[in-house]
Amino acid sequence: MTKSIQAPALIGLLLFGMMPFAFAQPDLSKWQVGINGGMFIYQGDLTPSRFGSYNTMKPGLALYVSRILSPSFILRTNLALAKLKGDDAKYNDPDWRKQRNFNFTSPVTEISELLVWNVFKNNSNEVGKRFSPYLFAGAGISFIKVKRDYSSFNAEYFGEGSDLPSRLAEDIATNTPRKILVLPAGVGVEYYLSPRIALTAETNFRYTFTDYLDGFSQAANPEKKDFYHSHTIGLVYKFGTKNGLGCPAMKY
């Protein structure tokens, strides 16, 4: 008799213990969304600076959805909308830049997938640090529409013996790419305002495999590719966990 009572009671206890799992909503605490805004900087033949053309930087915006894989790693799907610009005439040194006078503009729509490494293993504020530095890298595609301008090119300045006009003619005959492969890599820092909301600041460099991001190659420097990077600040919202009964989530 005692055994017959104990068995149903044990089964009932097990079923009761499983109820939070059976009626729980999906665990949303692993997901987060973010928005970044800042400046995008072209790096290529139309600037003498190895760090890019800060004289022609343009604004850009990025939206992303991230999945927390562990306290150390996040997988981020990123969409960036921006514009790039380069202009020889913005630089006085060397003198020939104002005479060559090439320039370009292009909108950029970039879709990328990034793996983010949180140095402090603090993706969900596990260690309670407000500041968390992180590194990231990945791959993506940028859709561009290059508008190159050589209308103010001064061929007389370079002399009759210069091959620059013929090299420019070669560039003009070459179609510019409409989409390019990019390899983003960068560094950032996250500052928690609350367990669910954080501010971010990051720098993102994009390596490309084209020398026609600015529309010019043979008439500029065909031995080097063109790149671009960005400096942004943003806001991240981390979804909380809530079970179907409206009770705080239990950790095991």
Buried (B, 14 or more C-beta within 10 A) or exposed (E): EEEEEEEEEEEEEEEEEEEBEEEBEEEEBBBBEBBBBBBBBBBBBBBEEEEBBEBBBBEBBBBBEBEBEEBBBBBBBBBBBBBBBBBBBBBEEEEEBBBBBBBBBBBBBBBBEBBBBBEBBBBBBEEEBEEBBBBBBBEBEBBBEBEBEBEEBEEEBBEEEEEBEEBBEBBEEEEBBEEBBBBBBBBBBBBBEEEBEBBBBBBBBBBBEBBBBBBBBBBBBBEEBBBBBBBBEBBBBBBEBBBEEEEEBEEE
